[in-house]
Amino acid sequence: MLVMKFGGTSVAEASRFKDVFNIVKHRSTVSGKVPLIVLSAMSGITNELIDCAKCAQASDHSLAAARLTDIKDRHYEVVEDLIPLSGRDQLLSALEIDFNRLSILLQGITYLGELSKRSLDAISSCGEILSTKIFSAYAISQKAPAVYVDARTIMLTNEDYGKAIPNLEELSARSQSEIAALMKEGKWIITQGFIGATANGVTTTLGRGGSDYSASLIGAAINADEIQIWTDVDGMMTADPRLVPEAIPVANVTFQEAAELAYFGAKVLHPLTIKPAIEKNIPVRILNTLNPDSAGTLLVEKTDNTEKICAIACKKGQTAIFINSARMLMASGFLAQVFNIFARYETSIDLITTSEVSVSLTIDNLDKLPQIEEELKQLGEVTVLNDLAIIALVGRNFREESGTAHRIFKALADLNIIMISFGASNINVSLVLTNQDADRAIKLLHSEFFSMAAVRS
C-alpha cells in the first residue's frame, strides 16, 4: 500500500488536479501498490476561509459573504474544467451543501461577534473537504476505482481545537476495518489531511501543516510500504532555493536529520510527520508534483550518505533571553529553576547554552514572555534580544571529525554570531544571528560547504 499526500500547490487549479491523477495512476501501476491519496485544500483556500471568519467576527458580513463567493467560484470553475456534464450536477449539489453550511456558520459568527477555536476549525477544515470531493469525482469520471472517505470518520481526536491530538488506537482500528479492507480490493482511497473529529463528531484540525502528519499517521495505521509527500520542490534541498538558487536536492537523509531540518525551518516537511514513520520504519519520500520524474529525497532510518553537511535550515522570529547570576556558581538546581519557569508558562526552549554564571536560551513563543521575564529577574539579571534567527547546519558525526567549527567561523567572519550550540547533537550545529544577517549567513555557509571550491578544499 502506498500513501500519497499532495499539498495545496499540487491542487491549485484544474490542470494540477489532472497532473495529480496521472501521477497516482502511473505510480500505482508501476509499483503494483494500491494508493491512498491524502489531499490538502486548494492553494491559499485555508487562509481565505480564515479571512472570511475574521471578517464575520468583525461583523463585516458583506465582506465575509463576498469572499466566500470568490472561494465558491474558484471551486466551481475547477469543477467545470474537470467534470463531464453527466456527473457535474451531483458534485455541485454536494458542494452546495458545504457552502450553505459555511454561510450559516459565518452568519452565526457575525451575530455573536465571537470566533471560537471550535468555530474556526469548522470553517478552516472545509478546504480539504471541497478538494477531495472534486478529486474523487474526477477520478471516478476517469474510471479509477476511487472511494471517498471522510477523514473525520477515522481520525478521532481530543477537543483541543486548532491543534487536536489524534487517538492513535482508534485511528489504527478504524483504518484497518474501513480503509485497509477496501485497499485489499484494489480501491483507491481519497481522503483529507489536516482534519479530524471528536468522539461526538465535532470537526477538529491538527494544526497548520497537519496534512503531512495525517498522511504519516494513516500510513503507519495501515502499515504502508511507503509514504510520499508531493510538494512543489524536488525534495529536501541543501538550502531554501528561493534564497540560494544553486541549492540542490538531498538524495537521502535519516529520519533524525529530517526531523532536525523540519524543526529548524525546512518548510518542505511538517516536523511531526517524521514520528509515526520512525516508529513503523516506513520510508518517506519527498517528491515534486511539477517535476514527477525527479528522484526526490528519501527519508530512511539509516543512510550511506557521507556528506559532512547535508543541508542548512533557518528559523526566523526568535527571541534570545540571557540570564546572568552569581547564584549559578557552584550551585545545584539553578537550571531546574529556570526550566520550571518556562514549563509553568508552557513555553518551549529551542536552544540553550551555559557558562559558569550565565544561561542563554531562545524561544519563539512570546505570549507569556512578560511573566517569564519577571520571574527570571528573581534569579538574576535578565536581557532580552528580539528579531533573531537560528541557522541549523545538519549533517553527520560532528563530534568525531574536526574542522567543521573552523569552516563555519571562517565563512561568517564578518558577521556577529550571538549564540552557538555545538556538541549537544552529533548531527546539528546551530547558530543565532540577527534576522538581518541570517540570509547572508545562509548564502555564505552554503558556498563554503556546497560549492565546488569547498568540495575541492
URMO-V335703 format. One record per backbone hydrogen bond with DSSP energy under -0.5 kcal/mol. NH is the residue of the N-H (numbers start at 1). CO is the residue of the C=O. If there is no record, write none. Layout:
nh:co
NH:CO
NH:CO
This chain:
nh:co
2:34
3:226
4:2
4:36
5:3
5:228
6:38
7:230
10:7
11:7
11:8
12:9
16:13
17:13
18:14
19:15
20:16
21:17
22:18
23:19
24:20
25:21
26:22
27:23
28:24
29:25
30:26
31:27
32:28
36:2
37:189
38:4
38:36
39:37
39:191
40:6
43:8
45:42
48:44
49:45
50:46
51:47
52:48
53:49
54:50
55:51
56:52
57:53
58:54
59:56
60:55
61:59
64:60
65:61
66:62
67:63
68:64
69:65
70:66
71:67
72:68
73:69
74:70
75:71
76:72
77:73
78:74
79:75
80:76
81:77
82:78
83:79
87:84
88:84
88:85
89:85
91:87
92:88
93:89
94:90
95:91
96:92
97:93
98:94
99:95
100:96
101:97
102:98
103:99
104:100
105:101
106:102
107:103
108:104
109:105
110:106
111:107
112:108
113:109
114:109
116:114
120:116
121:117
122:118
123:119
124:120
125:121
126:123
127:124
128:125
129:125
130:126
131:127
132:128
133:129
134:130
135:131
136:132
137:133
138:134
139:135
140:136
141:137
142:138
143:140
144:139
146:144
147:188
149:190
151:149
153:150
154:151
155:151
156:154
157:197
158:165
161:159
163:160
164:205
166:164
167:156
168:166
171:167
172:168
173:169
174:170
175:171
176:172
177:173
178:174
179:175
180:175
181:176
183:179
184:180
185:181
185:182
186:183
187:182
188:145
189:35
190:147
190:188
191:37
191:189
193:39
194:210
196:204
197:155
198:202
201:198
204:196
206:194
210:207
212:209
213:209
214:210
215:211
216:212
217:213
218:214
219:215
220:216
221:217
222:218
223:220
224:219
225:1
226:1
227:283
228:3
229:285
230:5
230:228
231:229
231:287
235:233
238:248
243:240
244:240
245:243
247:244
250:236
251:249
253:298
255:300
258:254
259:255
260:256
261:257
262:258
263:259
264:260
265:262
266:261
267:265
269:266
273:270
274:271
275:272
276:272
277:273
278:274
279:275
280:276
281:277
281:278
282:277
283:225
283:281
284:299
285:227
286:297
287:229
287:285
289:231
289:287
291:288
292:289
294:291
297:286
298:251
299:284
299:297
300:253
300:298
310:394
311:394
312:238
313:392
315:390
316:314
317:388
318:388
319:363
320:385
321:361
322:383
323:321
323:359
324:322
324:381
325:323
325:357
328:325
329:326
331:328
337:333
338:334
339:335
340:336
341:337
342:338
343:339
344:340
345:341
346:343
347:342
348:346
350:362
353:360
355:358
359:323
360:353
361:321
362:351
363:319
366:364
369:366
372:368
373:369
374:370
375:371
376:372
377:373
378:375
379:376
380:376
381:324
383:322
385:320
388:318
389:433
390:315
391:389
391:431
392:313
392:390
393:391
393:429
394:311
394:392
395:427
396:308
398:426
401:397
407:403
408:404
409:405
410:406
411:407
412:408
413:410
415:412
417:415
418:416
418:432
419:432
421:430
422:420
423:425
423:428
425:428
429:393
430:421
431:391
432:419
433:389
435:387
437:434
438:434
439:435
441:437
442:438
443:439
444:440
445:441
446:442
447:443
448:444
449:445
450:446
451:446
451:447
455:451
456:452
457:453
